[in-house]
Amino acid sequence: MKRKKIVVVGGGTGTYQVLMGLKKYPVDISAVISMCDSGGSTGRLRKELGILPPGDVRRAILALSDLPFARKTLEEVFDFRFEDGKTLAGHSLGNILLAALTQITGSMDKAIEEASRILNASGNIYPVTLDKTNLVAILRDGTRVFGETNIDMRNIKPEVPIKTVFLTPKAKVFKGAAKALKEADLIVLGPGDLYSSLVPTVLVKGVTRAIKKSKAKLVYVVNLMTKRGESDGFKASDFVNVIQEYLSDSANSLGYVIVNRRVNGSKTKISSWYKRYGSIPVVNDIARSKRPYKIVSGQFVDTTTFFRHNPDKIAKTIFSLL
């Protein structure tokens, strides 16, 4: 029997958690990763070497790596950050490896293939685009915030909501990513930062067209927590509305929305840490509403360290939708 194909769209920790869980199932997994990251080690490598951002790609490869006897060591090595040295301080070893492979192979997509082979990744990872582009946000008062890291960290007028975001210069979808989307049986959006990770991926020219040509069921995983400067005060329906707005060119409307029931542990140290940074649990306000999509609610949160989606729980739910 032919394996079903699942494509996970996004980047960062949310995508990492989903991929970690899904790789245990008998499905063909692909990840389409955002290429707008401009902060930290990734931002420095972009600027100094003129390469595409490796950070989110690194995390996706690590999530899908299938070397059980060496996994813990690999994770430590791939995520290891140098603390000393003018040029190395702050850099992740995994980012440096991808930068080196990009220069050796001549392109980010080939570098990803090589890194995936080295780490025996149980799936395909595609950059959403091979074009160098930057994210720009327009706030409701007209202020423009340039660059993903400035939108992500939001030290510029964090109290003013984002009105819209766009890419400059415009970017076109990488053919491998487009093919994966067109051939998918299930496309998963999120979880992940709304305006600095998910929306920029959908904004790449050709992404919504590829989704439109696909017969896949479209799933959106709502975030567990709001984010200061991006989704202050957002409820589950607000996240969904933004995603639908940027998917408007696609004929494929959302088929399923996965939303967490509640985040327990409101009096824990973890909760206090989130509150300090202006982040609160997302309220599920769509469970009883009449919507064109199906609501799948459950207890998906893992509160062991941070408030994140439990890989096993979220993957089990996603797999059940095939």
Secondary structure, DSSP 4 states (H G I P E B T S, - for coil): -PPPEEEEEE-HHHHHHHHHHHTTSSSEEEEEE-----SHHHHHHHHHH-PPP-HHHHHHHHHHB--TTTHHHHHHHHT-B--SSTTTTT-BHHHHHHHHHHHHHSSHHHHHHHHHHHTTBSSEEEESBSS--EEEEEETTS-EEESHHHHHH--SSTTSPEEEEEEES--BB-HHHHHHHHH-SEEEE-SS-IIIIIHHHHHSBTHHHHHHH---EEEEE--SB--TTTSTT--HHHHHHHHHHHTTT-S----EEEEES----TTSHHHHHHHHTT--BPP---TTS--SSEEEEE--EE-SSSSEE-HHHHHHHHHHT-
